[in-house]
Every structure is written in structure tokens, then in C-alpha cells.
Amino acid sequence: MDGVTVAELQAYLKTHWESVIDELLAGTYRSAPGKRVEIPKPGGDVRLLAIPTVMDRLLQQALLQVMNLIF
């Protein structure tokens, strides 16, 4: 899944969605490491930030929407 852009996501999901669902249901899905960036803070320190992959962000948003209805 590394390197898939937002523009490529729909085509990727058409061929891989079943395997993603299988991994989610089996509990074997593992998110990819996020892109690590450093954000400067006042005083010279930096804050580390991890940016999730497109697939991980899609799944996070789907989970959030379902959980918002419950809670």
C-alpha cells in the first residue's frame, strides 16, 4: 500500500478491498508506518508528527464515522 495517492486509491481498492476486509475481520491488519516530520516549536525544540498513509486515513475516518453514531 505504500506510495498509493488519493488519486490512485479508488483503483487500488477495486482490486484489493476484499483482502483489506479479510485482514480487518481477522485482526491481522497492520497500519503502515506514517511519514515522520518535525514541526519546529518556539524555543528551538521540535515536535514529531506522523502522517498516516492514505489507506490508514480512510480506515480511521470510517471508524470515526461509525463511532460517532454510537457515542
N, CA, C and O atoms as a CHARMM CRD file, in Angstrom:
* protein
*
  284
    1    1 MET  N      0.81900  -1.20200   0.00000 PROA 1      0.00000
    2    1 MET  CA     0.00000   0.00000   0.00000 PROA 1      0.00000
    3    1 MET  C      0.85200   1.25000   0.00000 PROA 1      0.00000
    4    1 MET  O      0.35100   2.33800  -0.28700 PROA 1      0.00000
    5    2 ASP  N      2.10800   1.12100   0.31100 PROA 2      0.00000
    6    2 ASP  CA     2.97400   2.30300   0.32100 PROA 2      0.00000
    7    2 ASP  C      2.95900   2.99700  -1.02700 PROA 2      0.00000
    8    2 ASP  O      3.01400   2.34600  -2.07000 PROA 2      0.00000
    9    3 GLY  N      2.88500   4.29600  -1.00200 PROA 3      0.00000
   10    3 GLY  CA     3.00500   5.07900  -2.21300 PROA 3      0.00000
   11    3 GLY  C      1.69800   5.28800  -2.96800 PROA 3      0.00000
   12    3 GLY  O      1.71100   5.93300  -4.01700 PROA 3      0.00000
   13    4 VAL  N      0.57500   4.77400  -2.48500 PROA 4      0.00000
   14    4 VAL  CA    -0.70500   4.99600  -3.15600 PROA 4      0.00000
   15    4 VAL  C     -1.18800   6.39300  -2.79800 PROA 4      0.00000
   16    4 VAL  O     -1.25100   6.76600  -1.62600 PROA 4      0.00000
   17    5 THR  N     -1.52500   7.15000  -3.81800 PROA 5      0.00000
   18    5 THR  CA    -2.00500   8.51300  -3.59900 PROA 5      0.00000
   19    5 THR  C     -3.53000   8.51600  -3.49800 PROA 5      0.00000
   20    5 THR  O     -4.18800   7.51100  -3.77000 PROA 5      0.00000
   21    6 VAL  N     -4.07000   9.65500  -3.10500 PROA 6      0.00000
   22    6 VAL  CA    -5.52000   9.80700  -3.03600 PROA 6      0.00000
   23    6 VAL  C     -6.12900   9.54100  -4.41400 PROA 6      0.00000
   24    6 VAL  O     -7.17400   8.89800  -4.51600 PROA 6      0.00000
   25    7 ALA  N     -5.48500  10.03100  -5.46600 PROA 7      0.00000
   26    7 ALA  CA    -5.99200   9.84500  -6.82600 PROA 7      0.00000
   27    7 ALA  C     -5.99000   8.37100  -7.23800 PROA 7      0.00000
   28    7 ALA  O     -6.82000   7.96100  -8.04900 PROA 7      0.00000
   29    8 GLU  N     -5.09000   7.58700  -6.70600 PROA 8      0.00000
   30    8 GLU  CA    -4.97200   6.17300  -7.06200 PROA 8      0.00000
   31    8 GLU  C     -5.78000   5.24800  -6.15100 PROA 8      0.00000
   32    8 GLU  O     -5.90000   4.05600  -6.43200 PROA 8      0.00000
   33    9 LEU  N     -6.32700   5.78300  -5.07200 PROA 9      0.00000
   34    9 LEU  CA    -6.96800   4.95200  -4.05700 PROA 9      0.00000
   35    9 LEU  C     -8.15800   4.16600  -4.59600 PROA 9      0.00000
   36    9 LEU  O     -8.28300   2.97900  -4.29300 PROA 9      0.00000
   37   10 GLN  N     -9.02300   4.77500  -5.37400 PROA 10     0.00000
   38   10 GLN  CA   -10.20200   4.08400  -5.87100 PROA 10     0.00000
   39   10 GLN  C     -9.81800   2.85100  -6.69700 PROA 10     0.00000
   40   10 GLN  O    -10.40000   1.78100  -6.51800 PROA 10     0.00000
   41   11 ALA  N     -8.85600   2.99500  -7.58900 PROA 11     0.00000
   42   11 ALA  CA    -8.40900   1.85700  -8.40300 PROA 11     0.00000
   43   11 ALA  C     -7.77000   0.78100  -7.52600 PROA 11     0.00000
   44   11 ALA  O     -7.97800  -0.41000  -7.75500 PROA 11     0.00000
   45   12 TYR  N     -7.00100   1.19000  -6.53500 PROA 12     0.00000
   46   12 TYR  CA    -6.36900   0.23900  -5.62000 PROA 12     0.00000
   47   12 TYR  C     -7.43100  -0.55800  -4.86700 PROA 12     0.00000
   48   12 TYR  O     -7.32100  -1.77700  -4.73700 PROA 12     0.00000
   49   13 LEU  N     -8.45600   0.13100  -4.37200 PROA 13     0.00000
   50   13 LEU  CA    -9.49100  -0.53900  -3.59600 PROA 13     0.00000
   51   13 LEU  C    -10.31800  -1.50200  -4.44400 PROA 13     0.00000
   52   13 LEU  O    -10.80000  -2.51300  -3.93300 PROA 13     0.00000
   53   14 LYS  N    -10.48900  -1.20700  -5.71900 PROA 14     0.00000
   54   14 LYS  CA   -11.24600  -2.10300  -6.59200 PROA 14     0.00000
   55   14 LYS  C    -10.58900  -3.47700  -6.67500 PROA 14     0.00000
   56   14 LYS  O    -11.28300  -4.48300  -6.82100 PROA 14     0.00000
   57   15 THR  N     -9.28000  -3.53000  -6.58400 PROA 15     0.00000
   58   15 THR  CA    -8.58000  -4.81400  -6.70400 PROA 15     0.00000
   59   15 THR  C     -8.16400  -5.39800  -5.35600 PROA 15     0.00000
   60   15 THR  O     -7.90000  -6.59800  -5.27300 PROA 15     0.00000
   61   16 HSD  N     -8.09800  -4.58600  -4.29500 PROA 16     0.00000
   62   16 HSD  CA    -7.58300  -5.07700  -3.01600 PROA 16     0.00000
   63   16 HSD  C     -8.56600  -4.99500  -1.84600 PROA 16     0.00000
   64   16 HSD  O     -8.21500  -5.39300  -0.73500 PROA 16     0.00000
   65   17 TRP  N     -9.79300  -4.48700  -2.06300 PROA 17     0.00000
   66   17 TRP  CA   -10.71100  -4.25000  -0.95600 PROA 17     0.00000
   67   17 TRP  C    -11.04500  -5.53200  -0.19400 PROA 17     0.00000
   68   17 TRP  O    -11.12400  -5.51500   1.03400 PROA 17     0.00000
   69   18 GLU  N    -11.24100  -6.63500  -0.90100 PROA 18     0.00000
   70   18 GLU  CA   -11.56800  -7.90300  -0.23500 PROA 18     0.00000
   71   18 GLU  C    -10.46700  -8.32800   0.72900 PROA 18     0.00000
   72   18 GLU  O    -10.75200  -8.79500   1.83200 PROA 18     0.00000
   73   19 SER  N     -9.22000  -8.17000   0.32100 PROA 19     0.00000
   74   19 SER  CA    -8.11500  -8.56200   1.20600 PROA 19     0.00000
   75   19 SER  C     -8.01400  -7.61500   2.40800 PROA 19     0.00000
   76   19 SER  O     -7.65200  -8.04700   3.50200 PROA 19     0.00000
   77   20 VAL  N     -8.32600  -6.35200   2.21700 PROA 20     0.00000
   78   20 VAL  CA    -8.32500  -5.40100   3.33500 PROA 20     0.00000
   79   20 VAL  C     -9.40800  -5.79500   4.33900 PROA 20     0.00000
   80   20 VAL  O     -9.16400  -5.81400   5.54600 PROA 20     0.00000
   81   21 ILE  N    -10.59200  -6.10700   3.84100 PROA 21     0.00000
   82   21 ILE  CA   -11.68900  -6.52900   4.72500 PROA 21     0.00000
   83   21 ILE  C    -11.31500  -7.80200   5.47700 PROA 21     0.00000
   84   21 ILE  O    -11.54600  -7.91000   6.68100 PROA 21     0.00000
   85   22 ASP  N    -10.73300  -8.76900   4.75500 PROA 22     0.00000
   86   22 ASP  CA   -10.32000 -10.02800   5.39800 PROA 22     0.00000
   87   22 ASP  C     -9.32800  -9.76900   6.52600 PROA 22     0.00000
   88   22 ASP  O     -9.44500 -10.35900   7.60000 PROA 22     0.00000
   89   23 GLU  N     -8.35200  -8.89100   6.29300 PROA 23     0.00000
   90   23 GLU  CA    -7.35900  -8.56200   7.32200 PROA 23     0.00000
   91   23 GLU  C     -8.01700  -7.86500   8.51400 PROA 23     0.00000
   92   23 GLU  O     -7.68200  -8.15500   9.66300 PROA 23     0.00000
   93   24 LEU  N     -8.94100  -6.95700   8.25100 PROA 24     0.00000
   94   24 LEU  CA    -9.62800  -6.25500   9.33400 PROA 24     0.00000
   95   24 LEU  C    -10.44000  -7.22600  10.18800 PROA 24     0.00000
   96   24 LEU  O    -10.38300  -7.17700  11.41700 PROA 24     0.00000
   97   25 LEU  N    -11.19200  -8.10400   9.53500 PROA 25     0.00000
   98   25 LEU  CA   -12.02900  -9.05200  10.26200 PROA 25     0.00000
   99   25 LEU  C    -11.20800 -10.09400  11.01600 PROA 25     0.00000
  100   25 LEU  O    -11.61700 -10.56000  12.08000 PROA 25     0.00000
  101   26 ALA  N    -10.05600 -10.45700  10.47000 PROA 26     0.00000
  102   26 ALA  CA    -9.19600 -11.45100  11.11500 PROA 26     0.00000
  103   26 ALA  C     -8.32800 -10.82500  12.20700 PROA 26     0.00000
  104   26 ALA  O     -7.69900 -11.53500  12.99100 PROA 26     0.00000
  105   27 GLY  N     -8.30000  -9.50500  12.24900 PROA 27     0.00000
  106   27 GLY  CA    -7.46200  -8.82400  13.23700 PROA 27     0.00000
  107   27 GLY  C     -5.99500  -8.81900  12.87600 PROA 27     0.00000
  108   27 GLY  O     -5.14100  -8.63500  13.74300 PROA 27     0.00000
  109   28 THR  N     -5.69200  -9.02100  11.60200 PROA 28     0.00000
  110   28 THR  CA    -4.29400  -9.05600  11.17300 PROA 28     0.00000
  111   28 THR  C     -3.86200  -7.79200  10.43100 PROA 28     0.00000
  112   28 THR  O     -2.70200  -7.67200  10.03700 PROA 28     0.00000
  113   29 TYR  N     -4.78700  -6.84800  10.23700 PROA 29     0.00000
  114   29 TYR  CA    -4.42200  -5.60200   9.54400 PROA 29     0.00000
  115   29 TYR  C     -3.43400  -4.82300  10.40500 PROA 29     0.00000
  116   29 TYR  O     -3.65300  -4.64400  11.60300 PROA 29     0.00000
  117   30 ARG  N     -2.36700  -4.37100   9.80300 PROA 30     0.00000
  118   30 ARG  CA    -1.38200  -3.53700  10.49000 PROA 30     0.00000
  119   30 ARG  C     -1.19200  -2.26400   9.69200 PROA 30     0.00000
  120   30 ARG  O     -0.92900  -2.30200   8.49000 PROA 30     0.00000
  121   31 SER  N     -1.32600  -1.15100  10.36500 PROA 31     0.00000
  122   31 SER  CA    -1.14400   0.12000   9.67300 PROA 31     0.00000
  123   31 SER  C      0.31900   0.28500   9.29700 PROA 31     0.00000
  124   31 SER  O      1.22000  -0.21200   9.97300 PROA 31     0.00000
  125   32 ALA  N      0.52100   0.98300   8.22300 PROA 32     0.00000
  126   32 ALA  CA     1.87900   1.24300   7.75000 PROA 32     0.00000
  127   32 ALA  C      2.49000   2.36700   8.58700 PROA 32     0.00000
  128   32 ALA  O      1.76700   3.21200   9.11400 PROA 32     0.00000
  129   33 PRO  N      3.80500   2.37800   8.70900 PROA 33     0.00000
  130   33 PRO  CA     4.42500   3.49500   9.42500 PROA 33     0.00000
  131   33 PRO  C      4.10900   4.81400   8.72400 PROA 33     0.00000
  132   33 PRO  O      4.16800   4.90800   7.49800 PROA 33     0.00000
  133   34 GLY  N      3.78000   5.81300   9.50400 PROA 34     0.00000
  134   34 GLY  CA     3.47100   7.11900   8.93900 PROA 34     0.00000
  135   34 GLY  C      4.73500   7.85500   8.52400 PROA 34     0.00000
  136   34 GLY  O      5.83400   7.54700   8.98500 PROA 34     0.00000
  137   35 LYS  N      4.55800   8.82000   7.65500 PROA 35     0.00000
  138   35 LYS  CA     5.67200   9.67500   7.27400 PROA 35     0.00000
  139   35 LYS  C      6.00200  10.55700   8.47200 PROA 35     0.00000
  140   35 LYS  O      5.11800  11.23400   8.99600 PROA 35     0.00000
  141   36 ARG  N      7.24300  10.56300   8.90900 PROA 36     0.00000
  142   36 ARG  CA     7.64300  11.31800  10.08800 PROA 36     0.00000
  143   36 ARG  C      8.16100  12.68800   9.66900 PROA 36     0.00000
  144   36 ARG  O      9.02600  12.80500   8.80100 PROA 36     0.00000
  145   37 VAL  N      7.62100  13.70700  10.29500 PROA 37     0.00000
  146   37 VAL  CA     8.09400  15.07100  10.06200 PROA 37     0.00000
  147   37 VAL  C      8.31500  15.74000  11.41100 PROA 37     0.00000
  148   37 VAL  O      7.71800  15.35500  12.41700 PROA 37     0.00000
  149   38 GLU  N      9.16700  16.73000  11.41600 PROA 38     0.00000
  150   38 GLU  CA     9.43100  17.50700  12.62700 PROA 38     0.00000
  151   38 GLU  C      8.84600  18.89600  12.45400 PROA 38     0.00000
  152   38 GLU  O      9.08000  19.56000  11.44400 PROA 38     0.00000
  153   39 ILE  N      8.08700  19.32600  13.44200 PROA 39     0.00000
  154   39 ILE  CA     7.48900  20.65400  13.42500 PROA 39     0.00000
  155   39 ILE  C      8.22100  21.50700  14.45300 PROA 39     0.00000
  156   39 ILE  O      8.25200  21.16000  15.63300 PROA 39     0.00000
  157   40 PRO  N      8.80900  22.61900  14.01900 PROA 40     0.00000
  158   40 PRO  CA     9.53100  23.46300  14.97600 PROA 40     0.00000
  159   40 PRO  C      8.58900  24.09900  15.99500 PROA 40     0.00000
  160   40 PRO  O      7.47500  24.50600  15.66700 PROA 40     0.00000
  161   41 LYS  N      9.05900  24.17300  17.23100 PROA 41     0.00000
  162   41 LYS  CA     8.30400  24.80900  18.31400 PROA 41     0.00000
  163   41 LYS  C      9.06300  26.06000  18.75500 PROA 41     0.00000
  164   41 LYS  O     10.27000  26.17100  18.54300 PROA 41     0.00000
  165   42 PRO  N      8.35400  26.98500  19.36000 PROA 42     0.00000
  166   42 PRO  CA     9.05900  28.15500  19.89700 PROA 42     0.00000
  167   42 PRO  C     10.09800  27.69000  20.91800 PROA 42     0.00000
  168   42 PRO  O      9.84400  26.76700  21.69100 PROA 42     0.00000
  169   43 GLY  N     11.22000  28.30700  20.91800 PROA 43     0.00000
  170   43 GLY  CA    12.28000  27.94300  21.85100 PROA 43     0.00000
  171   43 GLY  C     13.27700  26.96700  21.26000 PROA 43     0.00000
  172   43 GLY  O     14.21200  26.55900  21.94900 PROA 43     0.00000
  173   44 GLY  N     13.10600  26.57800  19.99800 PROA 44     0.00000
  174   44 GLY  CA    14.08700  25.72700  19.34300 PROA 44     0.00000
  175   44 GLY  C     13.79400  24.23900  19.37900 PROA 44     0.00000
  176   44 GLY  O     14.44000  23.48000  18.65700 PROA 44     0.00000
  177   45 ASP  N     12.84800  23.79400  20.18900 PROA 45     0.00000
  178   45 ASP  CA    12.51600  22.37400  20.21400 PROA 45     0.00000
  179   45 ASP  C     11.71800  22.00500  18.96700 PROA 45     0.00000
  180   45 ASP  O     11.26400  22.88100  18.23100 PROA 45     0.00000
  181   46 VAL  N     11.55000  20.70100  18.73500 PROA 46     0.00000
  182   46 VAL  CA    10.72600  20.22400  17.63200 PROA 46     0.00000
  183   46 VAL  C      9.69600  19.23900  18.16400 PROA 46     0.00000
  184   46 VAL  O      9.91200  18.56800  19.17300 PROA 46     0.00000
  185   47 ARG  N      8.58300  19.17200  17.46700 PROA 47     0.00000
  186   47 ARG  CA     7.52800  18.21400  17.79500 PROA 47     0.00000
  187   47 ARG  C      7.45800  17.20800  16.66200 PROA 47     0.00000
  188   47 ARG  O      7.37900  17.58900  15.49400 PROA 47     0.00000
  189   48 LEU  N      7.48600  15.92000  17.00100 PROA 48     0.00000
  190   48 LEU  CA     7.40900  14.88900  15.97200 PROA 48     0.00000
  191   48 LEU  C      5.95500  14.65600  15.58700 PROA 48     0.00000
  192   48 LEU  O      5.06800  14.65200  16.44100 PROA 48     0.00000
  193   49 LEU  N      5.72200  14.46200  14.30500 PROA 49     0.00000
  194   49 LEU  CA     4.38900  14.21700  13.78500 PROA 49     0.00000
  195   49 LEU  C      4.47600  13.08700  12.77900 PROA 49     0.00000
  196   49 LEU  O      5.37000  13.08000  11.93200 PROA 49     0.00000
  197   50 ALA  N      3.55400  12.12400  12.85800 PROA 50     0.00000
  198   50 ALA  CA     3.48100  11.03700  11.88600 PROA 50     0.00000
  199   50 ALA  C      2.22700  11.23800  11.03600 PROA 50     0.00000
  200   50 ALA  O      1.12600  11.37000  11.56900 PROA 50     0.00000
  201   51 ILE  N      2.39500  11.26100   9.73400 PROA 51     0.00000
  202   51 ILE  CA     1.28600  11.43400   8.81200 PROA 51     0.00000
  203   51 ILE  C      0.89900  10.04800   8.29200 PROA 51     0.00000
  204   51 ILE  O      1.72800   9.37200   7.68400 PROA 51     0.00000
  205   52 PRO  N     -0.35200   9.60800   8.52200 PROA 52     0.00000
  206   52 PRO  CA    -0.74000   8.25100   8.11200 PROA 52     0.00000
  207   52 PRO  C     -0.83100   8.11300   6.59200 PROA 52     0.00000
  208   52 PRO  O     -0.97200   9.09900   5.86800 PROA 52     0.00000
  209   53 THR  N     -0.74800   6.86100   6.12800 PROA 53     0.00000
  210   53 THR  CA    -0.92100   6.59100   4.70200 PROA 53     0.00000
  211   53 THR  C     -2.37100   6.86000   4.31000 PROA 53     0.00000
  212   53 THR  O     -3.23900   7.00000   5.17100 PROA 53     0.00000
  213   54 VAL  N     -2.62000   6.93000   3.02900 PROA 54     0.00000
  214   54 VAL  CA    -3.96500   7.19600   2.52400 PROA 54     0.00000
  215   54 VAL  C     -4.93200   6.10300   2.98900 PROA 54     0.00000
  216   54 VAL  O     -6.04700   6.41100   3.41000 PROA 54     0.00000
  217   55 MET  N     -4.52000   4.82700   2.91800 PROA 55     0.00000
  218   55 MET  CA    -5.39300   3.72700   3.34200 PROA 55     0.00000
  219   55 MET  C     -5.68700   3.81400   4.83700 PROA 55     0.00000
  220   55 MET  O     -6.83300   3.64800   5.25400 PROA 55     0.00000
  221   56 ASP  N     -4.67400   4.06800   5.63400 PROA 56     0.00000
  222   56 ASP  CA    -4.88500   4.17300   7.07500 PROA 56     0.00000
  223   56 ASP  C     -5.80900   5.33500   7.40900 PROA 56     0.00000
  224   56 ASP  O     -6.64800   5.22000   8.30200 PROA 56     0.00000
  225   57 ARG  N     -5.66900   6.42600   6.72200 PROA 57     0.00000
  226   57 ARG  CA    -6.53400   7.58600   6.96800 PROA 57     0.00000
  227   57 ARG  C     -7.97800   7.27800   6.57700 PROA 57     0.00000
  228   57 ARG  O     -8.90800   7.68900   7.27100 PROA 57     0.00000
  229   58 LEU  N     -8.17000   6.56400   5.47800 PROA 58     0.00000
  230   58 LEU  CA    -9.50900   6.15900   5.06300 PROA 58     0.00000
  231   58 LEU  C    -10.15800   5.29000   6.14000 PROA 58     0.00000
  232   58 LEU  O    -11.31500   5.50900   6.49900 PROA 58     0.00000
  233   59 LEU  N     -9.42300   4.31300   6.65200 PROA 59     0.00000
  234   59 LEU  CA    -9.96300   3.42300   7.67500 PROA 59     0.00000
  235   59 LEU  C    -10.21200   4.16500   8.98600 PROA 59     0.00000
  236   59 LEU  O    -11.20100   3.89400   9.66700 PROA 59     0.00000
  237   60 GLN  N     -9.33200   5.09300   9.34600 PROA 60     0.00000
  238   60 GLN  CA    -9.53600   5.89600  10.55700 PROA 60     0.00000
  239   60 GLN  C    -10.82500   6.70800  10.44600 PROA 60     0.00000
  240   60 GLN  O    -11.59700   6.78200  11.40200 PROA 60     0.00000
  241   61 GLN  N    -11.05400   7.31000   9.29700 PROA 61     0.00000
  242   61 GLN  CA   -12.24700   8.13600   9.09600 PROA 61     0.00000
  243   61 GLN  C    -13.50900   7.28600   9.11700 PROA 61     0.00000
  244   61 GLN  O    -14.52100   7.69800   9.68500 PROA 61     0.00000
  245   62 ALA  N    -13.46400   6.10000   8.50300 PROA 62     0.00000
  246   62 ALA  CA   -14.62400   5.20900   8.50400 PROA 62     0.00000
  247   62 ALA  C    -14.96300   4.79300   9.93400 PROA 62     0.00000
  248   62 ALA  O    -16.13300   4.78800  10.31900 PROA 62     0.00000
  249   63 LEU  N    -13.96100   4.45100  10.71000 PROA 63     0.00000
  250   63 LEU  CA   -14.17300   4.06700  12.10400 PROA 63     0.00000
  251   63 LEU  C    -14.74700   5.23100  12.90800 PROA 63     0.00000
  252   63 LEU  O    -15.65800   5.04100  13.71400 PROA 63     0.00000
  253   64 LEU  N    -14.22400   6.41800  12.69300 PROA 64     0.00000
  254   64 LEU  CA   -14.71500   7.59700  13.39300 PROA 64     0.00000
  255   64 LEU  C    -16.19000   7.85000  13.09600 PROA 64     0.00000
  256   64 LEU  O    -16.96000   8.16100  14.00400 PROA 64     0.00000
  257   65 GLN  N    -16.58500   7.72000  11.83600 PROA 65     0.00000
  258   65 GLN  CA   -17.97700   7.96900  11.47600 PROA 65     0.00000
  259   65 GLN  C    -18.91500   6.97100  12.14700 PROA 65     0.00000
  260   65 GLN  O    -20.00400   7.35000  12.57800 PROA 65     0.00000
  261   66 VAL  N    -18.51700   5.71500  12.24300 PROA 66     0.00000
  262   66 VAL  CA   -19.34400   4.70100  12.89000 PROA 66     0.00000
  263   66 VAL  C    -19.40100   4.97000  14.39500 PROA 66     0.00000
  264   66 VAL  O    -20.46900   4.89900  15.00200 PROA 66     0.00000
  265   67 MET  N    -18.26100   5.27500  14.98600 PROA 67     0.00000
  266   67 MET  CA   -18.22000   5.50900  16.43300 PROA 67     0.00000
  267   67 MET  C    -18.98800   6.76300  16.83300 PROA 67     0.00000
  268   67 MET  O    -19.58400   6.80400  17.91000 PROA 67     0.00000
  269   68 ASN  N    -18.98300   7.77900  15.98500 PROA 68     0.00000
  270   68 ASN  CA   -19.73900   8.99900  16.29200 PROA 68     0.00000
  271   68 ASN  C    -21.23900   8.70300  16.38700 PROA 68     0.00000
  272   68 ASN  O    -21.93500   9.31300  17.19900 PROA 68     0.00000
  273   69 LEU  N    -21.73500   7.78900  15.58300 PROA 69     0.00000
  274   69 LEU  CA   -23.15200   7.43100  15.64900 PROA 69     0.00000
  275   69 LEU  C    -23.46400   6.70400  16.95400 PROA 69     0.00000
  276   69 LEU  O    -24.55400   6.85600  17.50700 PROA 69     0.00000
  277   70 ILE  N    -22.51500   5.92000  17.44300 PROA 70     0.00000
  278   70 ILE  CA   -22.72800   5.14900  18.67100 PROA 70     0.00000
  279   70 ILE  C    -22.60100   6.02200  19.90000 PROA 70     0.00000
  280   70 ILE  O    -23.40900   5.92000  20.82400 PROA 70     0.00000
  281   71 PHE  N    -21.60100   6.87500  19.92100 PROA 71     0.00000
  282   71 PHE  CA   -21.33400   7.68100  21.09200 PROA 71     0.00000
  283   71 PHE  C    -21.80200   9.10400  20.88300 PROA 71     0.00000
  284   71 PHE  O    -21.65800   9.93900  21.77700 PROA 71     0.00000
